[in-house]
Amino acid sequence: MSALPVESLKTRLENVIALARLLERVERSSAPVGADQYRALVRQLGRALAQDLPTDALSAVLGAHPAAAELYENMHYEQAGLSRSSLDRSIGSEMFASQVLAKAARRA
């Protein structure tokens, strides 16, 4: 990471945190959100996550905000795949899919 003014870095981190919190609230809310509003929020958070941020701070934000972590993972899928996804969750999903397929095969 290049040397950055502390205030600039602080402002960018605060922005990422605020947007990540907002996305988390939107994702968990039962209230309807317009598609354009949702896309605008995701675009804005995506731009914020694409900025040069300290690795430790970014990891902390992504660890605390699963929706932002998923967006970040999708942004970097080409380079890293599903590197932020929990292995247990991935294995559980794969096992569930196998069970569903086996059940469907038995019915056929």
C-alpha positions in Angstrom: 0.0 0.0 0.0 1.4 3.4 -0.9 1.8 6.1 1.7 -1.5 7.9 2.2 -2.6 10.8 4.3 -4.1 9.4 7.5 -7.3 11.5 7.2 -7.9 10.2 3.6 -7.4 6.6 4.7 -9.7 7.2 7.8 -12.4 8.7 5.6 -12.2 5.8 3.1 -12.4 3.2 5.9 -15.3 5.0 7.5 -17.0 5.0 4.1 -16.5 1.3 3.5 -17.8 0.5 7.0 -20.9 2.7 6.6 -21.7 1.1 3.2 -21.0 -2.4 4.4 -23.4 -1.8 7.4 -26.0 -0.4 5.1 -25.8 -3.4 2.7 -26.0 -5.7 5.7 -29.2 -4.0 6.9 -30.7 -4.1 3.4 -29.9 -7.8 3.0 -31.5 -8.7 6.3 -34.5 -6.4 6.1 -37.9 -7.6 5.2 -38.8 -4.2 3.8 -38.8 -4.0 0.0 -35.9 -2.2 -1.6 -35.9 -0.9 -5.1 -33.6 -2.7 -7.6 -32.1 0.5 -8.7 -31.3 1.5 -5.1 -29.8 -1.9 -4.4 -27.6 -1.8 -7.5 -26.5 1.7 -6.6 -25.5 0.7 -3.1 -23.6 -2.4 -4.4 -21.8 -0.3 -7.0 -20.9 2.3 -4.5 -19.6 -0.3 -2.0 -17.8 -2.1 -4.9 -15.9 1.2 -5.7 -15.1 1.7 -2.1 -13.8 -1.9 -1.7 -11.7 -1.5 -4.9 -9.6 1.3 -3.3 -6.3 0.7 -1.7 -7.0 -0.3 1.9 -4.9 -1.9 4.6 -5.2 -5.6 4.5 -6.0 -6.0 8.3 -8.7 -3.3 8.2 -10.3 -4.8 5.1 -10.2 -8.3 6.6 -11.9 -6.9 9.8 -14.6 -5.2 7.8 -15.3 -8.2 5.6 -15.3 -10.5 8.6 -17.9 -8.4 10.3 -20.1 -7.9 7.3 -20.9 -11.1 5.3 -22.8 -9.3 2.5 -19.8 -7.0 1.8 -17.5 -10.1 2.0 -19.6 -11.8 -0.6 -19.4 -8.8 -2.9 -15.6 -8.6 -2.4 -15.3 -12.3 -3.2 -17.4 -11.8 -6.3 -15.2 -8.9 -7.4 -12.0 -11.0 -7.0 -13.4 -14.4 -8.1 -11.3 -14.5 -11.2 -8.1 -14.2 -9.2 -9.0 -16.0 -6.0 -12.1 -18.1 -6.5 -14.3 -18.5 -3.4 -11.4 -17.9 -1.0 -13.4 -16.0 1.6 -16.1 -18.6 1.8 -16.1 -20.8 4.9 -14.8 -24.3 4.1 -17.5 -25.8 6.4 -20.2 -23.9 4.6 -18.9 -25.0 1.2 -18.7 -28.6 2.2 -22.1 -28.5 3.8 -23.6 -27.0 0.6 -21.9 -29.7 -1.5 -23.1 -32.5 0.8 -26.7 -31.1 0.7 -26.6 -30.9 -3.1 -25.3 -34.5 -3.3 -28.2 -35.6 -1.0 -30.8 -33.8 -3.1 -29.4 -35.3 -6.3 -29.3 -38.8 -4.9 -32.9 -38.4 -3.7 -34.0 -37.2 -7.1 -32.2 -40.1 -8.8 -34.0 -42.6 -6.5 -37.4 -41.1 -7.5 -36.5 -41.3 -11.3 
